[in-house]
Amino acid sequence: MRATCSIRRSASSLTSFASKPAPTGIALTLLLSIPGFANAFDLQQLSDQLAKPAVIHGSFIQEKHLRALPQPLVSKGTFVLAKDHGLLWLLKTPLQQDYRISAQGIARRDANGWQLLPNKSAGAEQNRLFLAVLQGDSSGLQRDFELQLQGEAQQWKLTLVPRSLLLKQVFTQINIDGGELVQTIELLETQGDSTVLRMQDSTAGQPLSESEQHDFAQ
């Protein structure tokens, strides 16, 4: 009988201890002992990582998958991303066309120089999205999307689900993969079409050339 009472008292003591909040130091130690918790990769860290390079040069391949066509439409070109200026998007094939995306808007180059384009189109929204993604502007993206980040600094995936009515009319979801820099952007459209953009040979060590500085200054 005494043994039974002793066991009950011990169990009661354990239950009472378990029901009390753990001291802050102990709780923190337990959390940090969980694999991956201490080094969890969050949106702010991703933003800081992508925003670090002053200038990025690279090439891209864009595949446009249309429901009505058996093969994707493929275009190729190069890009220049400058943190303090914006994005030069230079199509090479199947046609040659230059675009500039900056805080002033979206411009296209013609025989007379850079010409600003209307800002209200879905295409303009898509181009602004590209700039926000490549620059790591998570605060800007959060205004228009629900964001979900998985992975770590050298291999991560960011999923964007539209909030705004305009973007919901165009996209169902956007998937972005990367490491030190953005590598792939996949845009899934509401009507079943999709676009896959692969960023290749990206380098962050080369400053703007004189012609690139001139393009951003115009």
C-alpha positions as CSV (number, residue, x, y, z in Angstrom):
1,M,0.0,0.0,0.0
2,R,2.9,2.4,0.9
3,A,4.6,1.5,-2.4
4,T,1.4,2.4,-4.3
5,C,1.0,5.7,-2.6
6,S,4.7,6.5,-3.3
7,I,4.3,5.8,-7.0
8,R,1.2,8.0,-7.1
9,R,3.0,10.8,-5.4
10,S,5.9,10.5,-7.8
11,A,3.6,10.5,-10.8
12,S,1.7,13.5,-9.4
13,S,5.0,15.4,-9.1
14,L,6.1,14.6,-12.6
15,T,2.7,15.7,-14.0
16,S,2.9,18.9,-12.0
17,F,6.5,19.6,-13.4
18,A,5.4,18.8,-16.9
19,S,2.5,21.2,-16.8
20,K,4.7,24.1,-15.7
21,P,6.4,26.3,-18.3
22,A,10.0,25.5,-18.8
23,P,12.5,28.2,-17.8
24,T,13.5,30.3,-20.7
25,G,17.1,29.1,-20.8
26,I,16.0,25.4,-20.9
27,A,13.4,26.0,-23.5
28,L,15.9,27.8,-25.7
29,T,18.4,25.0,-25.3
30,L,15.8,22.5,-26.3
31,L,14.8,24.4,-29.4
32,L,18.4,24.9,-30.5
33,S,19.0,21.2,-30.1
34,I,16.3,20.5,-32.8
35,P,18.1,19.8,-36.1
36,G,17.8,22.7,-38.4
37,F,16.1,25.1,-36.0
38,A,19.2,27.1,-35.1
39,N,20.0,27.6,-38.7
40,A,16.5,28.0,-40.1
41,F,16.6,29.9,-43.4
42,D,14.0,32.7,-43.4
43,L,12.7,35.3,-45.9
44,Q,14.8,38.1,-44.4
45,Q,17.9,36.0,-44.9
46,L,16.9,35.2,-48.5
47,S,16.3,38.9,-49.2
48,D,19.7,39.9,-47.7
49,Q,21.4,37.1,-49.8
50,L,19.8,38.1,-53.1
51,A,20.3,41.8,-52.5
52,K,24.0,41.5,-51.7
53,P,25.5,41.7,-55.2
54,A,25.7,45.3,-56.6
55,V,25.7,44.0,-60.2
56,I,24.8,40.6,-61.7
57,H,25.4,39.6,-65.3
58,G,23.9,36.4,-66.8
59,S,22.0,34.7,-69.6
60,F,18.5,33.3,-69.7
61,I,16.4,30.7,-71.5
62,Q,12.6,31.3,-71.4
63,E,10.2,28.6,-72.3
64,K,6.5,29.5,-72.9
65,H,4.3,26.5,-72.7
66,L,0.9,27.1,-74.5
67,R,-1.9,24.6,-74.3
68,A,-2.5,25.0,-78.1
69,L,1.0,24.1,-79.1
70,P,2.8,20.8,-78.7
71,Q,6.3,22.4,-78.2
72,P,7.2,25.4,-76.1
73,L,8.1,28.8,-77.5
74,V,11.8,29.3,-76.6
75,S,13.6,32.7,-76.4
76,K,17.1,33.4,-75.2
77,G,19.1,36.4,-74.2
78,T,21.2,38.1,-71.5
79,F,20.4,40.3,-68.5
80,V,22.1,42.8,-66.3
81,L,20.7,43.4,-62.8
82,A,22.1,46.5,-61.0
83,K,20.9,47.0,-57.4
84,D,20.8,50.8,-57.7
85,H,19.4,51.0,-61.2
86,G,17.2,48.1,-62.2
87,L,17.2,45.4,-64.8
88,L,18.3,45.3,-68.5
89,W,16.5,42.4,-70.3
90,L,18.1,41.8,-73.7
91,L,16.4,39.3,-76.0
92,K,18.6,37.8,-78.6
93,T,16.5,35.0,-80.2
94,P,14.1,34.5,-81.9
95,L,14.1,38.3,-82.2
96,Q,16.2,41.0,-80.9
97,Q,14.6,43.4,-78.4
98,D,15.9,45.3,-75.4
99,Y,13.9,46.1,-72.3
100,R,14.7,48.1,-69.2
101,I,12.8,47.7,-65.9
102,S,13.4,50.3,-63.2
103,A,11.7,52.4,-60.6
104,Q,10.6,54.8,-63.4
105,G,8.7,52.0,-65.2
106,I,9.3,49.6,-68.1
107,A,11.0,50.9,-71.3
108,R,11.7,49.3,-74.6
109,R,14.5,50.4,-76.9
110,D,13.7,51.4,-80.5
111,A,15.4,53.5,-83.2
112,N,14.8,56.6,-81.2
113,G,16.1,55.3,-77.9
114,W,14.3,54.1,-74.8
115,Q,10.5,54.4,-74.8
116,L,8.4,54.0,-71.6
117,L,5.5,51.4,-71.9
118,P,2.1,51.6,-70.2
119,N,2.2,50.4,-66.6
120,K,-1.2,48.8,-66.3
121,S,-0.8,45.7,-68.4
122,A,-0.4,42.2,-67.1
123,G,3.0,42.1,-68.9
124,A,4.1,45.1,-67.0
125,E,3.1,43.4,-63.7
126,Q,5.1,40.3,-64.8
127,N,8.2,42.4,-65.5
128,R,8.0,44.2,-62.2
129,L,7.6,40.8,-60.5
130,F,10.8,39.6,-62.2
131,L,12.7,42.6,-60.9
132,A,11.3,42.1,-57.3
133,V,12.3,38.5,-57.4
134,L,15.8,39.0,-58.7
135,Q,16.5,41.8,-56.3
136,G,15.2,39.8,-53.3
137,D,12.5,42.3,-52.5
138,S,10.5,40.1,-50.1
139,S,8.6,43.0,-48.5
140,G,7.4,44.1,-52.0
141,L,6.4,40.5,-52.9
142,Q,4.5,40.0,-49.6
143,R,2.2,42.9,-50.5
144,D,0.9,40.9,-53.5
145,F,1.6,37.2,-52.6
146,E,1.5,34.7,-49.9
147,L,5.1,33.4,-49.6
148,Q,6.3,30.0,-48.5
149,L,10.1,29.3,-48.3
150,Q,11.7,25.9,-48.0
151,G,15.3,24.8,-48.0
152,E,18.6,26.5,-47.1
153,A,20.8,29.3,-48.3
154,Q,22.5,27.2,-51.1
155,Q,19.3,25.4,-52.2
156,W,15.9,26.9,-51.6
157,K,12.5,27.1,-53.1
158,L,10.0,30.0,-52.8
159,T,6.3,29.6,-53.6
160,L,4.2,32.6,-54.3
161,V,0.4,32.5,-54.3
162,P,-1.3,35.8,-55.5
163,R,-3.2,38.0,-53.2
164,S,-4.1,40.9,-55.5
165,L,-7.1,40.6,-57.9
166,L,-5.0,41.6,-61.0
167,L,-2.4,38.9,-60.3
168,K,-5.0,36.3,-59.5
169,Q,-6.5,36.8,-62.9
170,V,-3.1,36.0,-64.5
171,F,-1.3,33.5,-62.2
172,T,-2.3,30.6,-60.0
173,Q,1.2,30.1,-58.5
174,I,4.8,31.1,-59.0
175,N,7.7,28.8,-58.1
176,I,11.2,30.2,-57.7
177,D,14.3,28.0,-57.1
178,G,17.8,29.2,-56.4
179,G,21.0,29.1,-54.4
180,E,23.3,32.1,-54.0
181,L,21.3,33.7,-56.8
182,V,17.9,32.9,-58.5
183,Q,18.2,30.0,-60.9
184,T,14.7,29.2,-62.1
185,I,11.3,31.0,-62.1
186,E,8.1,29.1,-63.1
187,L,4.9,31.0,-63.7
188,L,1.7,28.9,-63.7
189,E,-1.1,30.8,-65.4
190,T,-4.9,30.6,-64.7
191,Q,-5.7,29.4,-68.2
192,G,-3.3,26.5,-68.1
193,D,-0.3,28.1,-69.8
194,S,3.0,28.3,-68.1
195,T,6.4,30.0,-68.4
196,V,9.7,28.7,-67.2
197,L,12.7,31.0,-67.0
198,R,16.2,29.6,-66.4
199,M,18.9,32.0,-65.3
200,Q,22.3,30.7,-66.5
201,D,26.0,31.7,-66.0
202,S,25.1,34.3,-63.5
203,T,28.1,36.2,-62.1
204,A,28.3,38.9,-59.5
205,G,31.9,40.2,-59.8
206,Q,31.8,42.4,-62.9
207,P,30.8,46.1,-62.6
208,L,28.6,47.9,-65.2
209,S,30.2,48.7,-68.5
210,E,30.1,52.2,-69.9
211,S,27.3,51.3,-72.3
212,E,25.3,49.6,-69.5
213,Q,25.6,52.7,-67.4
214,H,24.4,54.8,-70.3
215,D,21.4,52.5,-70.8
216,F,20.4,52.9,-67.2
217,A,21.0,56.7,-67.2
218,Q,18.8,57.5,-70.2
